[in-house]
């Protein structure tokens, strides 16, 4: 029997993709927002393609604010974009 591949929707392009291909943005219980490249960090997660264009679309649509029910300051977006471009474990 084949193993089921978990699918998640990108907040930018709105396409369903395998979870492992996406970057997880996490809001922890204390409200800290960060990138989770391993997909294991505790907290509420939202997914974005590893593409700065998708992040820009998500920012324009205020998708992260809706996903986390919280205001997200501009400096958080700047940090997310920089971490995404580096592609490390921010």
C-alpha positions as CSV (number, residue, x, y, z in Angstrom):
1,X,0.0,0.0,0.0
2,X,1.3,3.4,-1.0
3,X,2.1,5.9,1.7
4,X,-0.3,9.0,1.7
5,X,1.5,12.3,0.9
6,X,0.2,15.1,3.0
7,X,-0.9,18.1,0.9
8,X,-1.1,21.7,2.0
9,X,-2.3,24.9,0.2
10,X,0.2,27.7,-0.5
11,X,-1.1,31.0,0.8
12,X,0.4,32.8,-2.2
13,X,-0.6,30.9,-5.3
14,X,-3.4,28.9,-3.6
15,X,-2.2,25.6,-5.2
16,X,-2.3,22.3,-3.3
17,X,1.3,20.9,-3.1
18,X,3.0,18.2,-1.1
19,X,3.8,19.5,2.4
20,X,7.5,18.8,2.0
21,X,7.8,21.2,-1.0
22,X,6.4,24.1,1.0
23,X,7.9,26.3,3.7
24,X,5.9,26.4,7.0
25,X,5.4,29.8,8.7
26,X,4.6,29.3,12.4
27,X,3.0,31.3,15.1
28,X,4.1,29.9,18.4
29,X,1.8,30.0,21.5
30,X,3.6,33.2,22.7
31,X,2.9,34.9,19.3
32,X,6.4,34.7,17.8
33,X,6.3,34.2,14.0
34,X,9.1,32.3,12.3
35,X,9.9,30.0,9.3
36,X,10.0,26.3,9.9
37,X,11.9,24.5,7.2
38,X,11.6,21.1,8.9
39,X,7.8,21.3,9.5
40,X,8.1,20.2,13.1
41,X,8.0,23.4,15.2
42,X,5.1,23.6,17.6
43,X,2.4,26.2,16.9
44,X,-0.1,27.2,14.3
45,X,1.2,26.7,10.8
46,X,0.6,28.2,7.4
47,X,2.4,27.2,4.2
48,X,4.0,29.2,1.4
49,X,5.9,28.0,-1.7
50,X,9.7,28.5,-1.4
51,X,9.3,31.3,-3.9
52,X,9.5,35.0,-3.0
53,X,6.7,35.7,-5.6
54,X,4.3,33.5,-3.6
55,X,5.3,35.3,-0.4
56,X,4.6,38.7,-2.0
57,X,1.2,37.4,-3.1
58,X,0.5,36.2,0.4
59,X,1.5,39.6,1.8
60,X,-0.6,41.5,-0.7
61,X,-3.7,39.4,0.1
62,X,-2.9,39.6,3.9
63,X,-3.2,35.8,4.0
64,X,-0.8,35.4,6.9
65,X,-2.9,37.9,9.0
66,X,-6.0,35.8,8.3
67,X,-4.3,32.5,8.9
68,X,-3.0,33.6,12.3
69,X,-5.8,36.0,13.3
70,X,-3.1,38.6,14.2
71,X,-1.5,41.7,12.9
72,X,1.9,41.0,11.3
73,X,4.4,43.9,11.3
74,X,6.3,44.8,8.2
75,X,9.7,43.9,9.8
76,X,8.4,40.3,10.2
77,X,7.7,40.1,6.4
78,X,11.1,41.5,5.7
79,X,12.8,38.9,7.9
80,X,10.7,36.1,6.4
81,X,11.7,37.2,2.9
82,X,15.4,37.4,3.8
83,X,15.3,34.0,5.5
84,X,13.5,32.5,2.5
85,X,16.2,33.8,0.1
86,X,18.9,32.3,2.3
87,X,16.9,29.0,2.7
88,X,18.4,28.0,6.1
89,X,16.7,27.1,9.4
90,X,15.8,30.6,10.4
